[in-house]
Amino acid sequence: MDNFESKESGKWGVGGEEGEGGQGRIIEEVSPLSPPNPQSPVPSTQYLLHLVPIIGFFPSLWTLYRGQGSREQLAISRLSITLALTWLLGYLLLTTGAATSDYFPLRLFILNSFLTSGYFLVSVWLILRLTQGKSGRLTGFSTLAERVLGKYLS
């Protein structure tokens, strides 16, 4: 291929030689698997995927199972799993209580909807904080996640 010639410096040239009237532009070779720039305040989309409600549980579990990833990625994975399991436990308990109760079913269903809305809002809030370059920690849940899941999955 005449348009894409390998240079000795590891860069790729477009349009022939560099000296041809300024037509030759240098394009650096970028690997799709290269780590993100540590100076960039925007996290990788993988961090954000871990915090998507319900769906993010599975990539978080896979990340902890493999044990590979940065310290921040493992912390976000633990937090995501803790939030999802806490929501699931509360959801199941409130739904079971509403189904078996004769006196409080409507109140328990309303509490269930508050719990679910809170889970989704906290997840969206954490995603927004990560896109702003801030910490993705929650005071109580991050500590709980490190204590409980840190023993078994890290």
C-alpha positions in Angstrom: 0.0 0.0 0.0 1.5 3.3 -1.0 -0.7 5.5 1.1 0.2 3.8 4.4 3.9 3.3 4.7 5.6 2.2 7.9 8.2 4.6 9.2 11.2 3.5 11.2 9.9 5.5 14.3 6.8 3.3 14.7 4.5 5.9 13.2 2.4 5.6 10.1 2.6 8.2 7.3 -0.4 9.1 5.1 0.1 10.3 1.5 3.6 9.4 0.8 6.8 11.1 2.0 6.8 13.9 4.6 8.6 16.3 2.3 6.0 16.3 -0.5 4.6 19.8 -0.1 3.4 19.2 3.4 1.0 16.5 2.3 2.5 13.8 4.3 0.8 13.8 7.8 2.1 11.6 10.6 -0.5 9.5 12.5 0.7 7.8 15.6 -0.2 4.2 16.0 -2.7 3.7 18.9 -3.4 0.3 20.3 -7.1 -0.3 21.2 -5.9 -2.1 24.4 -3.7 0.7 25.6 -4.5 2.0 29.1 -6.4 5.3 29.4 -4.4 8.4 30.1 -4.0 8.7 33.9 -4.2 12.5 33.6 -7.7 12.4 32.1 -10.5 13.2 34.5 -13.1 11.1 32.6 -12.9 7.5 33.6 -13.0 4.7 31.1 -16.4 3.4 30.1 -15.7 0.2 31.9 -15.9 1.9 35.3 -19.3 3.3 34.3 -20.5 0.0 33.0 -19.9 -1.5 36.5 -22.2 1.1 38.1 -25.2 0.6 35.8 -28.0 -0.7 38.0 -28.6 -4.5 37.9 -26.6 -5.0 34.6 -23.3 -3.8 36.1 -23.4 -6.6 38.7 -22.2 -9.1 36.1 -19.1 -7.3 34.8 -18.3 -6.4 38.4 -18.5 -10.0 39.5 -16.3 -11.1 36.6 -13.7 -8.4 37.4 -13.5 -9.6 41.0 -13.4 -13.2 40.0 -10.5 -12.6 37.7 -8.7 -10.5 40.3 -7.2 -8.3 37.5 -7.7 -4.6 37.4 -6.6 -1.4 39.0 -7.3 -0.8 42.7 -10.0 1.7 41.7 -11.7 -0.8 39.4 -11.8 -3.4 42.1 -13.2 -1.0 44.6 -15.9 0.1 42.2 -16.7 -3.6 41.4 -17.0 -4.4 45.1 -19.3 -1.3 45.6 -21.5 -2.3 42.7 -21.9 -5.8 43.9 -22.7 -4.7 47.4 -25.3 -2.2 46.2 -26.9 -4.8 43.9 -27.1 -7.5 46.6 -28.4 -5.1 49.2 -31.1 -3.9 46.8 -32.0 -7.5 45.9 -32.2 -8.6 49.5 -34.4 -5.7 50.4 -36.5 -6.1 47.3 -37.1 -9.8 48.1 -37.9 -9.2 51.7 -40.3 -6.4 51.1 -42.1 -8.3 48.3 -42.4 -11.4 50.4 -43.7 -9.3 53.3 -46.2 -7.6 51.1 -47.4 -10.9 49.6 -47.9 -12.6 53.0 -49.1 -9.6 55.0 -52.8 -8.9 55.6 -52.3 -5.4 57.1 -49.4 -3.7 55.3 -49.2 -4.8 51.7 -49.6 -1.4 50.1 -47.1 0.2 52.5 -44.5 -2.5 51.9 -45.0 -2.1 48.1 -44.4 1.7 48.5 -41.3 1.0 50.5 -40.2 -1.4 47.9 -40.6 1.3 45.2 -38.6 3.8 47.3 -35.8 1.2 47.8 -35.6 0.5 44.0 -35.7 4.2 43.2 -33.0 4.9 45.7 -30.8 2.2 44.2 -31.2 3.6 40.7 -30.6 7.2 41.9 -27.5 6.3 43.9 -26.1 4.4 40.8 -26.7 7.4 38.5 -25.2 9.8 41.1 -22.1 7.6 41.3 -21.8 7.5 37.5 -22.1 11.3 37.4 -19.4 11.6 40.1 -17.0 9.4 38.2 -17.5 11.4 34.9 -16.6 14.5 36.9 -13.4 12.9 38.0 -14.5 12.6 41.7 -14.2 9.6 44.0 -16.7 6.8 43.5 -16.9 5.9 47.2 -19.9 5.8 49.5 -19.1 6.1 53.1 -20.9 3.1 54.6 -21.2 0.9 51.6 -17.6 1.1 50.4 -16.4 0.0 53.9 -18.9 -2.8 54.0 -17.9 -3.9 50.5 -14.2 -4.0 51.3 -14.8 -5.9 54.5 -17.2 -8.5 53.1 -16.3 -8.9 49.5 -12.6 -8.2 50.0 -12.2 -11.4 51.9 -13.9 -13.7 49.4 -13.4 -12.2 46.0 -10.1 -10.3 46.0 
